[in-house]
Amino acid sequence: MKVVIFGLGYVGCTAVGCITSQGHHVVGVDVSAAKVEALNAGNSPICEPGFGELIAKAKTDGLLSATVEVGDELEDADIAIVCVGAPSGVDGAHNMSYIAQVSRSTAAAVKSGRAKPLTVAYRSTMRPGTIEMMIAPIFRATLGDAFEAAIELVDNLEVLREATAIDDYFNPPKIVVGTKDGGPSANMDALHEGIDAPGSENFRQSSIQGIMKRVKAKGIEVVIYEPAMAEDSFSGSKVIRNINAFKQECNVIVANRMTDAIADVA
Ligand SMILES: NC(=O)c1ccc[n+]([C@@H]2O[C@H](COP(=O)([O-])OP(=O)(O)OC[C@H]3O[C@@H](n4cnc5c(N)ncnc54)[C@H](O)[C@@H]3O)[C@@H](O)[C@H]2O)c1
């Protein structure tokens, strides 16, 4: 995958090092020319054990570049990750202007006729509702009706501790990916492939697979509703991407969370 990371502070740099180490191409974007120059020279803008080695390897493998202007880098990108600061003001309120600024420049740089949506993941600290009330309107104002098809907005908060940030990235207690309908994001699943997070409510790793096995053992056919899954089958069960077709085909629905989509059959 190609991943563009906005903000090359502690969070962004950790993501740059860890994501390139998984073999993905990363473009780092920051308004600080000094940070961009450091990364392009294969040097670390932050002090974190193991990070220098990750950056040097990413440069040698040709997986990393950095820039102060995103330019056309989003055209063939799969994911953009927003890691810019949201500093607290004297009254305790977050300054959301950097997040708004990056959202505006991302919306302007995205072509409305993309073959597949760009996933824009927010790791910056934000209050609940920020995506719906501030970020989605920014994208809608620029892209109009093309917004929903061109962009997938997700929350992707994480906690990294200085000095153990790389280990925290690869061994999180939980991966949090908030999507519009509460379902999984195929791009974020691919980004977190191979990262074991025992506390995550992820379809591919969740207890629902154990339930599927037990139901199938009784000779009962199991079908899966999973709009984000490209495959037509998973673990021997048919995958249905249309909720109405799914509801018509099932006699019983087992869900790991309640959503509006199944409120009429609950
Ligand atoms: N440190 C943590 O453990 C942690 C964990 C999860 C989330 N967060 C959140 O992630 C965000 C980043 O944290 P950090 O510690 O890396 O912050 P930081 O201040 O070290 O880095 C932020 C970077 O964003 C850059 N930036 C600002 N405006 C920009 C723009 N328009 N385009 C591109 N780059 C821009 C800045 O130059 C800076 O390099 C914060 O909102 C923080 O609260 C932090």
The ligand as an SDF file (V2000), in Angstrom:
LIG
                    3D

 44 48  0  0  0  0  0  0  0  0999 V2000
    2.2340   11.2290   21.7960 N   0  0  0  0  0  0  0  0  0  0  0  0
    1.2830   10.3140   21.9550 C   0  0  0  0  0  0  0  0  0  0  0  0
    1.4150    9.3120   22.6750 O   0  0  0  0  0  0  0  0  0  0  0  0
    0.0250   10.4240   21.1790 C   0  0  0  0  0  0  0  0  0  0  0  0
   -0.7070    9.2760   20.9970 C   0  0  0  0  0  0  0  0  0  0  0  0
   -1.8490    9.3560   20.2400 C   0  0  0  0  0  0  0  0  0  0  0  0
   -2.2360   10.5440   19.6800 C   0  0  0  0  0  0  0  0  0  0  0  0
   -1.5190   11.6650   19.8760 N   0  0  0  0  0  0  0  0  0  0  0  0
   -1.9540   12.8710   19.2030 C   0  0  0  0  0  0  0  0  0  0  0  0
   -1.3070   12.8650   17.9250 O   0  0  0  0  0  0  0  0  0  0  0  0
   -1.0670   14.2230   17.5290 C   0  0  0  0  0  0  0  0  0  0  0  0
    0.3990   14.3970   17.2320 C   0  0  0  0  0  0  0  0  0  0  0  0
    1.1510   14.1910   18.4090 O   0  0  0  0  0  0  0  0  0  0  0  0
    2.7230   14.4290   18.4010 P   0  0  0  0  0  0  0  0  0  0  0  0
    3.1780   14.1360   19.7740 O   0  0  0  0  0  0  0  0  0  0  0  0
    3.3410   13.7010   17.2610 O   0  0  0  0  0  0  0  0  0  0  0  0
    2.7350   16.0250   18.0870 O   0  0  0  0  0  0  0  0  0  0  0  0
    3.9470   16.9490   17.6190 P   0  0  0  0  0  0  0  0  0  0  0  0
    3.5770   18.3280   18.0180 O   0  0  0  0  0  0  0  0  0  0  0  0
    5.2420   16.3640   18.0670 O   0  0  0  0  0  0  0  0  0  0  0  0
    3.9260   16.8250   16.0270 O   0  0  0  0  0  0  0  0  0  0  0  0
    2.9560   17.4130   15.2310 C   0  0  0  0  0  0  0  0  0  0  0  0
    3.5690   17.6990   13.8750 C   0  0  0  0  0  0  0  0  0  0  0  0
    2.5520   18.1800   12.9910 O   0  0  0  0  0  0  0  0  0  0  0  0
    3.1530   19.1340   12.1320 C   0  0  0  0  0  0  0  0  0  0  0  0
    2.1240   19.9490   11.4700 N   0  0  0  0  0  0  0  0  0  0  0  0
    1.3710   20.9650   11.9630 C   0  0  0  0  0  0  0  0  0  0  0  0
    0.5470   21.4480   11.0140 N   0  0  0  0  0  0  0  0  0  0  0  0
    0.7690   20.7280    9.9050 C   0  0  0  0  0  0  0  0  0  0  0  0
    0.2250   20.7530    8.5860 C   0  0  0  0  0  0  0  0  0  0  0  0
   -0.7340   21.6260    8.2460 N   0  0  0  0  0  0  0  0  0  0  0  0
    0.6800   19.8660    7.6770 N   0  0  0  0  0  0  0  0  0  0  0  0
    1.6480   18.9830    8.0050 C   0  0  0  0  0  0  0  0  0  0  0  0
    2.2080   18.9140    9.2430 N   0  0  0  0  0  0  0  0  0  0  0  0
    1.7740   19.7780   10.1750 C   0  0  0  0  0  0  0  0  0  0  0  0
    4.0890   19.9070   13.0500 C   0  0  0  0  0  0  0  0  0  0  0  0
    5.0820   20.6160   12.3220 O   0  0  0  0  0  0  0  0  0  0  0  0
    4.6650   18.7650   13.8980 C   0  0  0  0  0  0  0  0  0  0  0  0
    5.8550   18.2410   13.3140 O   0  0  0  0  0  0  0  0  0  0  0  0
   -1.5620   15.1010   18.6810 C   0  0  0  0  0  0  0  0  0  0  0  0
   -2.8810   15.5230   18.3970 O   0  0  0  0  0  0  0  0  0  0  0  0
   -1.5360   14.1610   19.8600 C   0  0  0  0  0  0  0  0  0  0  0  0
   -2.4170   14.5580   20.8740 O   0  0  0  0  0  0  0  0  0  0  0  0
   -0.3830   11.6250   20.5990 C   0  0  0  0  0  0  0  0  0  0  0  0
  1  2  1  0
  2  3  2  0
  2  4  1  0
  4  5  1  0
  4 44  2  0
  5  6  2  0
  6  7  1  0
  7  8  2  0
  8  9  1  0
  8 44  1  0
  9 10  1  0
  9 42  1  0
 10 11  1  0
 11 12  1  0
 11 40  1  0
 12 13  1  0
 13 14  1  0
 14 15  2  0
 14 16  1  0
 14 17  1  0
 17 18  1  0
 18 19  2  0
 18 20  1  0
 18 21  1  0
 21 22  1  0
 22 23  1  0
 23 24  1  0
 23 38  1  0
 24 25  1  0
 25 26  1  0
 25 36  1  0
 26 27  1  0
 26 35  1  0
 27 28  2  0
 28 29  1  0
 29 30  1  0
 29 35  2  0
 30 31  1  0
 30 32  2  0
 32 33  1  0
 33 34  2  0
 34 35  1  0
 36 37  1  0
 36 38  1  0
 38 39  1  0
 40 41  1  0
 40 42  1  0
 42 43  1  0
M  CHG  2   8   1  16  -1
M  END
$$$$
